[in-house]
Amino acid sequence: MRLWLAEDEADPVLLSNALLVVCELVTNVVRHVPAGVQRDWVRVRLGVADDFVRLEVIDPGTTDPEPQFTPLTPGSMQQTGRGLGLVAALAVRCGTHFTAHGHRVVWADLEPAGASDAAQGAVGRLAPCRS
């Protein structure tokens, strides 16, 4: 992913944010998809447009509740649960859905630092991260 974004001369903040988001989403797969035959793969997809970068992590699926993009309250003493809050803070929109085959897709759109005002307006009209 780093090489792909670097080919487009992505700004270092976007690259850093994209790597953090993918790490958090893949970590959730490892933590929440039950062990067994179905947990032998995870797919990461990256899409680059003029006004946003889409990151998707697809896993075999789980019966766990839908991921929540709600950040923990400041000062919370919980040792886990901050990752999707970070994703929500970095993304202009994010969400989750299941494919026809029952695989969960968790996605986040990041905005490049140099996005135009028109592009930012279009991004603002789309749904924000669901919690």
C-alpha positions in Angstrom: 0.0 0.0 0.0 2.8 2.4 0.9 4.3 1.9 -2.6 1.0 2.4 -4.4 0.3 5.7 -2.6 3.9 6.8 -3.0 3.6 6.4 -6.8 1.0 9.2 -6.7 3.3 11.3 -4.5 0.8 11.2 -1.7 1.4 13.6 1.1 3.1 12.0 4.1 0.1 12.7 6.4 -2.3 10.8 4.1 0.1 7.9 3.9 0.6 7.8 7.7 -3.2 8.0 8.3 -3.8 5.3 5.7 -1.3 2.9 7.3 -2.8 3.5 10.7 -6.4 2.9 9.5 -5.4 -0.4 7.8 -3.5 -1.5 10.9 -6.5 -0.8 13.1 -9.0 -2.6 10.7 -6.8 -5.7 10.3 -6.2 -5.8 14.0 -10.0 -6.0 14.5 -10.2 -8.9 12.2 -7.5 -10.8 14.2 -9.2 -10.0 17.5 -12.8 -10.6 16.5 -13.1 -13.2 13.8 -13.3 -16.6 15.5 -10.3 -18.9 15.1 -10.7 -21.8 12.7 -10.8 -22.6 9.1 -12.6 -19.4 8.1 -9.9 -17.2 9.7 -7.2 -18.1 7.3 -7.4 -15.0 5.2 -8.0 -11.2 5.2 -8.1 -9.0 2.1 -7.1 -5.3 2.0 -8.2 -3.2 -0.9 -7.1 0.4 -1.7 -8.8 2.7 -4.2 -7.5 6.1 -5.1 -9.7 8.9 -6.5 -9.0 12.6 -7.0 -10.8 13.6 -3.8 -10.4 10.6 -1.5 -8.6 7.3 -0.8 -10.8 4.3 0.1 -9.4 1.6 2.3 -11.3 -1.7 2.7 -10.6 -4.7 4.9 -12.6 -7.8 4.0 -12.7 -10.7 6.4 -14.4 -14.1 6.4 -17.3 -12.7 8.4 -18.3 -13.0 12.0 -21.5 -13.1 14.0 -20.1 -10.4 16.3 -22.0 -7.2 16.4 -21.3 -4.6 13.8 -18.1 -2.6 14.5 -18.8 0.6 16.3 -16.9 3.7 15.2 -17.7 5.6 18.4 -14.6 6.9 20.3 -14.2 6.1 23.9 -14.8 9.0 26.3 -11.7 11.0 27.3 -10.0 9.6 30.3 -11.5 6.1 29.8 -9.5 3.4 31.6 -10.5 0.7 29.1 -7.5 -1.0 27.6 -9.1 -1.8 24.3 -11.7 -0.2 22.0 -9.9 2.9 20.8 -9.0 1.7 17.3 -12.3 2.3 15.5 -12.6 5.7 17.2 -9.2 6.6 15.6 -10.5 5.4 12.2 -13.6 7.6 12.6 -11.5 10.6 13.6 -9.2 10.2 10.5 -11.9 9.3 8.0 -14.3 11.6 6.2 -16.7 8.6 6.1 -16.6 5.0 7.0 -18.8 2.0 7.5 -19.4 -1.7 7.2 -21.5 -4.1 5.2 -21.6 -7.8 4.3 -21.0 -9.2 0.8 -23.4 -11.7 -0.7 -21.0 -14.5 0.5 -21.2 -13.3 4.1 -17.8 -11.6 4.2 -17.6 -8.5 6.3 -16.3 -5.3 4.6 -15.1 -2.5 6.9 -14.1 0.6 4.9 -12.9 4.1 5.5 -12.4 7.1 3.1 -9.5 9.4 3.8 -9.2 12.8 2.2 -5.9 14.0 0.7 -4.5 17.2 2.2 -4.7 18.9 -1.2 -8.3 18.2 -2.0 -10.1 21.1 -3.7 -12.9 23.0 -2.1 -15.3 21.4 -4.6 -14.1 18.0 -3.7 -14.4 18.8 0.0 -18.0 19.9 -0.5 -18.9 16.6 -2.3 -17.3 14.7 0.5 -19.3 16.6 3.1 -22.6 15.5 1.4 -21.8 11.8 1.8 -22.6 9.9 5.0 -20.1 10.3 7.8 -18.8 7.3 9.8 -21.6 5.2 11.2 -21.6 4.4 14.9 
